[in-house]
Amino acid sequence: MSPDFTTLKIEQEESIAFLSLNRPKRLNALSGTCLRELAEAAHWFNQQKHIKVVIIRGTGRTFSAGADIHDFPNNPTESETWIERRDKGQIGMRMTESIGNMNAITIAQVHGFAIGGAFLLMLACDFRIVAANTFFSIPEVDLGIPLSWGGIPKLVSEIGPAKTKELVMTCRRFDAVEAKDLGLVNQVVAIEDLEKKCLELAHSLAAKPAVPIMMTKEQVNAVAKHIGAAYVASAEGDMLQTVLKDEESKAAAIAYMNSITK
Ligand code: COA
């Protein structure tokens, strides 16, 4: 039996499983609870040896609107020690690492929006199939914080330094076709074909011999991580707490929140 999560739903069809973000009223925003549950789900799937492919998707009208702006997962409280704050600042990175290191092959089934942390959740998956109506953005700088959750080494390894700087510093929106041109997604499909295309790919991968598939995943991940070897992942917890004290960054965050809450 699958674990009882409050923000996620797990369904299984023999060797294929669906892991759905399940907060549709909040556009599947990634709260602290949701990040912890995603990491727990990844570890649970690692014990389910019969599951070969996991399709990660969002219920309702979108994949996910990113970090929960009402329960900002990284925000410290005055009562927390620096150690607790560092730990909190690393929770998103632990989620992307847990998903990225899953034994099963992962397919991101993406529609609507994949913003900030949700975009990084998509990038943590091995395959990304995206509906043509999807748009992406990485608004962290406008929110007065650096991109964290392991996003910088991941993006540099996938699209190089120049495009990483452009997308992260400008915070501009980009669509499914541009994401495919950049090599960030595997397929762009009509929204009505999205689930079917993901299942087709899942069945074809599940039918392949498991050991060479697993070896390929581990090797590609190891080489891709090598590119980011100089990145000190644990520094994320400190960086976030430091920038939260910067007045200009705080003012940017307030302006951004006002712009999206109207
Ligand atoms: N965290 C928490 N709640 C969110 C959210 C988020 N990231 N994004 C949207 N929601 C909530 C809204 O508060 C709203 O709740 P309400 O109905 O109780 O008011 C509901 O989801 C619907 O959002 P709404 O803004 O009305 O939908 P929209 O289609 O007009 O716009 C977005 C969708 C995604 C463009 C817009 O919601 C947005 O920009 N969200 C913030 C994205 C973001 O900056 N994420 C942080 C990434 S690091």
Residues whose N, C-alpha, C, O or C-beta is under 5 A from the ligand:
A	BS01	COA	K25 R26 L27 A29 A65 G66 A67 D68 I69 H70 F113 I115 G116 G117 P139 I260
